[in-house]
Amino acid sequence: MSTHSSATGSLVIHSARIVDGGAITEDAWVRIEEGTVAARGTGSDWTSADAVVDATSVAGAGALLTPGFVDIHGHGGAGASFDDGVDAIRIGRDLHRAHGTTRAVVSLVTASVDSLARNVALIADLTETDADILGSHLEGPFLDPGHHGAHEPSLLRHPVAADVARLLDAGRGTVRQVTIAPELPGGLDAIRQIVAAGSAASVGHTDADAATAVAAFEAGASILTHAFNAMPGIHHRAPGPVLAAAADHRVVLEAIADDVHLDPHVVKLVFDAAPGRVALVTDAMAAAGSADGHYDLGAVSVTVKNGVARADDTGSIAGSTLTQDVALQRAVAAGVTLEEAVRALTETPARAIGRGAVLGGLRPGMLGDVVLLDAELRVARVWSGPRLA
């Protein structure tokens, strides 16, 4: 497995099955110039470039070429937590990039407003230097204490307008997503405030019923944080936030396809209920790509056993050890088509955070983020384009 920057010169990758935009193109090629997709086609009508890669020679027969994966919800990897500063973020991102995730939103768990403001500002700085960092996701502190999951309950708080503004301002326009329980006092006003600032408001860690979720989506919330987890489930007389989200064509549903957070049948159900609106996220914590053992997830102590992370005090699932290539494999094994599973790793998450014009596709003019996979959906090589303008 190797990663390459394609931000300079020209590159042609040929003899691959391109999976992009909900379709598969056989015997296809793509040309990247200075890190941007310049052209694509089929057969042998490509012209030479500074670097030419025969996909089958690298990944074998049936080699697949997809846009780079976009993870809008992840907390760490390779033993490093994204809450622990620049070096930790880069260590975790290196691990996930090797598994196909060329761009990521850095998710932060609940902490004090002071601490979150510092980290959001630090991530804003990183977006200026590190091409793969898209900004931050505040998964807390505006969460329901009854659905706190692996978040420290004592640090949860209601979304007071001044706190919301402070966190958004600290990000200087780079806070991409804020998870919020809309039923909290001030919740709907906070959603409007978040959306007005250009961020996506996401319903999650919530006790909301369907009507409250609908009100949140009407107020502008456009994502459901890890569907089914840390929220009421579906009951035949109480449909809850998942069905409310699935019924609203403006809403993207995050799904963690690790066979722990969601049964494979439920993964398939989410894709069937919300076609074209599922974002496969990792929710990965530090243990992704690392060993079982004890870890800290923000203020919560976590034990990872057999790759499953649980909070020591409550036993709640505490993030995952998932990478996006494995999410792809698990989704396809659950019965999701390859085209739709790839869409959920690329086009849909990019669109959910307002970056669909340049990320998540292999059309001319888009950034040259490309993943080469073998026929078993294992990553063979990754190329990354330049920083977003």
C-alpha positions as CSV (number, residue, x, y, z in Angstrom):
1,M,0.0,0.0,0.0
2,S,1.4,3.4,-0.9
3,T,0.2,6.9,-1.0
4,H,1.3,9.5,-3.5
5,S,0.8,13.2,-4.0
6,S,-0.4,14.1,-7.4
7,A,-0.4,17.8,-6.9
8,T,2.4,18.4,-9.4
9,G,2.9,17.2,-13.0
10,S,0.6,14.9,-15.0
11,L,-0.7,11.4,-14.2
12,V,-2.7,8.9,-16.2
13,I,-4.2,5.8,-14.5
14,H,-5.7,3.4,-17.0
15,S,-7.2,-0.1,-17.5
16,A,-9.4,0.3,-14.4
17,R,-13.1,0.0,-13.6
18,I,-14.0,3.5,-12.5
19,V,-16.7,3.6,-9.9
20,D,-18.0,7.2,-9.6
21,G,-21.3,9.0,-9.6
22,G,-23.4,5.9,-9.0
23,A,-22.1,4.1,-12.1
24,I,-19.3,1.8,-13.1
25,T,-17.3,2.4,-16.3
26,E,-15.3,-0.5,-17.6
27,D,-11.8,-0.3,-19.1
28,A,-11.5,3.4,-18.1
29,W,-8.8,5.9,-17.5
30,V,-8.4,9.2,-15.7
31,R,-5.9,12.0,-16.3
32,I,-4.8,14.3,-13.5
33,E,-2.9,17.5,-14.2
34,E,-1.3,19.5,-11.3
35,G,-3.6,17.7,-8.8
36,T,-6.8,18.3,-10.7
37,V,-8.8,15.9,-12.8
38,A,-8.3,17.0,-16.4
39,A,-10.0,14.3,-18.5
40,R,-11.3,10.7,-18.4
41,G,-12.3,8.2,-21.0
42,T,-12.2,4.5,-21.9
43,G,-10.0,2.2,-23.8
44,S,-6.6,3.3,-25.0
45,D,-7.3,6.8,-26.2
46,W,-5.3,8.5,-23.4
47,T,-2.1,10.4,-24.1
48,S,1.1,10.0,-22.2
49,A,1.9,11.8,-19.0
50,D,4.7,12.4,-16.5
51,A,3.5,9.2,-14.7
52,V,1.4,6.4,-16.3
53,V,0.0,3.7,-14.1
54,D,-1.6,0.5,-15.4
55,A,-4.2,-0.2,-12.7
56,T,-4.1,-4.0,-13.3
57,S,-0.4,-4.1,-12.9
58,V,-0.7,-2.6,-9.4
59,A,-4.1,-4.0,-8.2
60,G,-4.6,-7.0,-10.4
61,A,-7.5,-8.0,-12.6
62,G,-10.7,-6.2,-11.8
63,A,-8.9,-3.2,-10.4
64,L,-11.2,-0.4,-9.3
65,L,-10.6,3.3,-9.3
66,T,-12.8,5.6,-7.1
67,P,-12.7,9.1,-5.9
68,G,-10.8,9.7,-2.7
69,F,-12.9,8.8,0.4
70,V,-14.2,11.7,2.6
71,D,-14.8,11.0,6.3
72,I,-16.9,13.6,7.9
73,H,-16.9,11.9,11.3
74,G,-13.7,10.5,12.9
75,H,-11.8,11.0,16.1
76,G,-8.4,9.4,15.6
77,G,-6.3,6.4,14.6
78,A,-2.9,4.8,14.9
79,G,-3.0,5.3,18.7
80,A,-3.5,9.1,18.3
81,S,-6.6,11.1,19.3
82,F,-7.6,14.1,17.3
83,D,-8.3,16.0,20.5
84,D,-4.6,15.9,21.4
85,G,-3.2,18.5,18.9
86,V,-1.5,18.8,15.6
87,D,0.9,15.9,15.8
88,A,-1.8,13.5,16.9
89,I,-4.1,14.7,14.1
90,R,-1.4,14.1,11.5
91,I,-0.6,10.6,12.9
92,G,-4.2,9.6,12.8
93,R,-4.7,11.1,9.3
94,D,-1.7,9.2,7.9
95,L,-3.3,5.9,9.0
96,H,-6.7,6.8,7.5
97,R,-5.1,8.1,4.3
98,A,-3.4,4.8,3.7
99,H,-6.9,3.3,3.9
100,G,-8.3,5.6,1.2
101,T,-9.5,8.6,3.2
102,T,-7.9,11.4,1.3
103,R,-9.9,14.2,3.1
104,A,-11.4,14.3,6.5
105,V,-13.3,16.5,8.9
106,V,-11.6,16.3,12.3
107,S,-14.2,15.4,15.0
108,L,-13.8,16.6,18.6
109,V,-15.5,14.9,21.5
110,T,-17.2,16.9,24.3
111,A,-14.8,19.1,26.3
112,S,-15.0,22.5,28.0
113,V,-15.9,25.4,25.7
114,D,-12.4,26.8,26.3
115,S,-10.7,23.6,25.2
116,L,-13.0,23.2,22.2
117,A,-12.4,26.7,21.1
118,R,-8.6,26.2,21.3
119,N,-8.8,23.0,19.3
120,V,-11.2,24.4,16.7
121,A,-8.8,27.3,16.1
122,L,-5.9,24.9,15.8
123,I,-7.8,22.9,13.2
124,A,-8.6,26.1,11.4
125,D,-4.8,26.7,11.2
126,L,-4.2,23.2,9.9
127,T,-6.6,23.6,7.0
128,E,-4.2,26.3,5.7
129,T,-1.2,23.9,5.7
130,D,-2.5,20.3,5.5
131,A,-4.5,19.6,2.3
132,D,-6.3,16.7,3.7
133,I,-7.9,18.5,6.6
134,L,-11.3,19.9,5.8
135,G,-12.2,21.5,9.1
136,S,-13.7,20.4,12.4
137,H,-16.8,18.6,13.6
138,L,-18.0,19.5,17.1
139,E,-19.6,16.3,18.4
140,G,-20.6,18.0,21.6
141,P,-21.0,19.7,24.1
142,F,-24.7,20.3,23.1
143,L,-25.9,16.7,23.6
144,D,-28.6,15.0,25.6
145,P,-27.2,13.6,28.9
146,G,-29.4,10.5,28.5
147,H,-27.7,9.7,25.2
148,H,-24.2,10.8,26.1
149,G,-22.5,7.6,24.8
150,A,-18.8,8.0,25.3
151,H,-19.0,11.8,26.1
152,E,-18.4,13.0,29.6
153,P,-21.8,13.9,31.0
154,S,-20.5,16.6,33.4
155,L,-19.2,18.6,30.4
156,L,-22.5,18.6,28.5
157,R,-24.4,21.9,28.3
158,H,-27.3,23.6,26.7
159,P,-26.5,25.5,23.5
160,V,-26.4,29.1,24.7
161,A,-26.0,31.5,21.8
162,A,-22.8,33.0,23.1
163,D,-21.1,29.6,23.4
164,V,-22.2,28.5,20.0
165,A,-20.9,31.8,18.5
166,R,-17.6,31.5,20.3
167,L,-17.0,28.0,18.9
168,L,-18.0,29.0,15.4
169,D,-15.9,32.2,15.5
170,A,-12.9,30.2,16.7
171,G,-13.1,28.1,13.6
172,R,-13.0,31.1,11.3
173,G,-15.3,29.4,8.8
174,T,-13.8,25.9,9.2
175,V,-16.3,24.3,11.6
176,R,-18.0,22.0,9.1
177,Q,-20.5,20.2,11.3
178,V,-22.0,20.6,14.8
179,T,-23.9,17.7,16.4
180,I,-26.7,18.9,18.5
181,A,-29.7,17.5,20.4
182,P,-32.5,19.7,19.1
183,E,-34.8,19.2,22.1
184,L,-32.4,21.0,24.5
185,P,-33.5,24.5,25.5
186,G,-32.4,26.8,22.7
187,G,-31.7,23.8,20.4
188,L,-33.7,25.0,17.4
189,D,-32.3,28.5,17.6
190,A,-28.8,27.1,17.8
191,I,-29.4,25.1,14.7
192,R,-30.4,28.3,12.9
193,Q,-27.3,30.0,14.2
194,I,-25.0,27.2,13.1
195,V,-26.5,27.1,9.6
196,A,-26.4,30.8,9.3
197,A,-22.7,30.6,9.9
198,G,-22.2,28.3,7.0
199,S,-21.8,25.1,9.0
200,A,-23.9,21.9,8.9
201,A,-26.1,21.2,11.9
202,S,-26.4,17.6,12.7
203,V,-29.1,15.9,14.9
204,G,-27.5,13.4,17.2
205,H,-26.9,12.2,20.8
206,T,-30.6,13.1,21.2
207,D,-33.9,12.0,22.8
208,A,-35.8,13.7,20.0
209,D,-39.0,12.1,18.7
210,A,-39.9,12.3,15.1
211,A,-41.7,15.6,15.4
212,T,-38.8,17.2,17.1
213,A,-36.4,15.9,14.5
214,V,-38.7,17.2,11.8
215,A,-38.6,20.6,13.5
216,A,-34.8,20.4,13.5
217,F,-34.6,19.7,9.8
218,E,-37.1,22.5,9.1
219,A,-34.8,24.8,11.1
220,G,-31.9,23.8,8.8
221,A,-30.3,20.7,10.2
222,S,-29.1,18.6,7.3
223,I,-27.2,15.6,8.8
224,L,-28.1,12.8,11.2
225,T,-25.1,11.8,13.3
226,H,-24.4,8.1,13.2
227,A,-28.0,7.0,12.5
228,F,-29.6,4.7,15.2
229,N,-26.7,5.2,17.7
230,A,-27.3,7.5,20.7
231,M,-30.9,8.2,19.7
232,P,-34.3,6.6,19.9
233,G,-34.8,3.7,17.5
234,I,-37.7,2.9,15.2
235,H,-40.9,1.8,16.9
236,H,-44.0,1.2,14.9
237,R,-45.9,3.9,16.9
238,A,-42.8,6.1,17.5
239,P,-40.8,6.4,14.3
240,G,-38.1,8.5,15.8
241,P,-35.4,10.6,14.2
242,V,-34.1,8.0,11.8
243,L,-37.3,7.7,9.8
244,A,-37.8,11.5,10.0
245,A,-34.3,11.9,8.5
246,A,-34.9,9.2,5.8
247,A,-38.1,11.0,4.8
248,D,-36.5,14.3,4.3
249,H,-34.6,14.6,1.0
250,R,-32.4,17.4,2.4
251,V,-30.9,15.2,5.1
252,V,-27.8,13.0,4.9
253,L,-27.6,10.0,7.3
254,E,-24.3,9.0,8.7
255,A,-23.8,5.2,9.1
256,I,-21.0,3.3,10.8
257,A,-20.7,0.0,8.9
258,D,-18.5,-1.8,11.3
259,D,-21.0,-4.6,12.1
260,V,-20.8,-3.4,15.7
261,H,-22.7,-0.1,15.7
262,L,-25.2,-1.4,13.1
263,D,-26.2,-4.9,12.1
264,P,-25.6,-5.5,8.4
265,H,-29.3,-5.8,7.8
266,V,-29.7,-2.3,9.3
267,V,-26.9,-0.9,7.1
268,K,-28.8,-2.2,4.1
269,L,-32.0,-0.7,5.5
270,V,-30.5,2.7,5.8
271,F,-29.3,2.7,2.2
272,D,-32.7,1.5,1.0
273,A,-34.6,4.1,3.1
274,A,-32.4,7.0,2.0
275,P,-31.0,6.3,-1.4
276,G,-28.1,8.6,-2.3
277,R,-28.2,10.2,1.2
278,V,-26.0,7.9,3.3
279,A,-22.5,8.9,4.4
280,L,-20.3,6.0,5.5
281,V,-18.3,7.4,8.4
282,T,-15.8,5.7,10.6
283,D,-16.4,7.4,14.0
284,A,-12.9,6.0,14.5
285,M,-11.0,6.6,17.7
286,A,-7.3,6.3,18.5
287,A,-7.4,2.4,18.4
288,A,-8.2,2.3,14.7
289,G,-5.2,0.7,13.1
290,S,-3.7,0.1,16.5
291,A,-3.8,-2.5,19.3
292,D,-6.5,-3.5,21.8
293,G,-6.0,-1.9,25.2
294,H,-6.8,1.2,27.2
295,Y,-7.3,4.6,25.6
296,D,-8.7,8.0,26.4
297,L,-11.5,9.5,24.3
298,G,-11.6,13.0,25.5
299,A,-12.4,12.8,29.2
300,V,-13.7,9.2,29.0
301,S,-11.6,6.2,29.6
302,V,-12.1,3.5,27.0
303,T,-11.1,-0.2,26.7
304,V,-10.7,-1.8,23.2
305,K,-11.2,-5.6,23.2
306,N,-11.3,-7.5,19.9
307,G,-11.4,-4.2,18.0
308,V,-14.6,-3.0,19.9
309,A,-14.2,0.2,21.9
310,R,-16.4,0.6,25.0
311,A,-16.4,3.2,27.8
312,D,-15.1,1.8,31.0
313,D,-17.7,3.3,33.3
314,T,-20.9,2.6,31.2
315,G,-20.0,0.0,28.7
316,S,-21.3,2.3,25.9
317,I,-19.7,1.8,22.5
318,A,-17.0,4.5,22.3
319,G,-16.3,5.2,18.7
320,S,-15.0,2.5,16.4
321,T,-11.7,1.0,15.1
322,L,-13.1,1.3,11.5
323,T,-11.3,2.5,8.4
324,Q,-13.3,3.6,5.3
325,D,-12.0,0.7,3.1
326,V,-13.4,-1.8,5.6
327,A,-16.7,0.2,5.7
328,L,-16.8,-0.2,2.0
329,Q,-16.2,-4.0,2.3
330,R,-18.8,-4.4,5.0
331,A,-21.5,-2.3,3.2
332,V,-21.1,-4.4,0.1
333,A,-21.2,-7.6,2.1
334,A,-24.4,-6.3,3.6
335,G,-26.0,-6.2,0.2
336,V,-25.4,-2.5,-0.8
337,T,-24.3,-2.2,-4.4
338,L,-20.7,-1.2,-5.1
339,E,-21.8,1.9,-6.8
340,E,-23.9,3.1,-3.9
341,A,-21.4,2.1,-1.2
342,V,-18.7,4.1,-3.1
343,R,-21.1,7.1,-3.4
344,A,-21.5,7.0,0.4
345,L,-17.8,7.3,0.9
346,T,-17.2,10.1,-1.6
347,E,-19.9,12.2,-3.3
348,T,-22.5,12.2,-0.4
349,P,-20.2,13.1,2.5
350,A,-18.5,15.8,0.3
351,R,-22.0,17.2,-0.4
352,A,-23.0,17.1,3.2
353,I,-20.3,19.6,4.2
354,G,-20.7,21.8,1.1
355,R,-17.7,20.5,-0.8
356,G,-19.5,18.5,-3.5
357,A,-18.4,20.8,-6.3
358,V,-14.7,19.8,-5.9
359,L,-14.6,16.6,-3.9
360,G,-16.1,13.1,-4.2
361,G,-16.0,12.7,-7.9
362,L,-13.7,12.1,-10.8
363,R,-15.1,14.7,-13.2
364,P,-12.8,17.2,-15.0
365,G,-12.2,20.2,-12.7
366,M,-12.5,18.2,-9.4
367,L,-9.5,17.7,-7.1
368,G,-7.4,14.7,-8.1
369,D,-8.1,12.5,-5.1
370,V,-8.1,8.9,-6.3
371,V,-8.1,5.4,-4.7
372,L,-7.1,2.3,-6.5
373,L,-8.6,-0.9,-5.1
374,D,-8.2,-4.5,-6.0
375,A,-11.2,-6.8,-6.8
376,E,-11.5,-7.6,-3.0
377,L,-11.9,-3.9,-2.3
378,R,-8.5,-3.6,-0.6
379,V,-6.6,-0.4,-1.1
380,A,-3.6,-0.7,-3.4
381,R,-2.6,2.9,-3.9
382,V,-3.9,6.4,-3.0
383,W,-3.3,9.7,-4.7
384,S,-4.2,13.1,-3.2
385,G,-4.7,16.4,-4.9
386,P,-3.9,19.9,-3.6
387,R,-5.5,22.0,-0.8
388,L,-9.0,23.3,-1.4
389,A,-8.9,26.9,-2.5
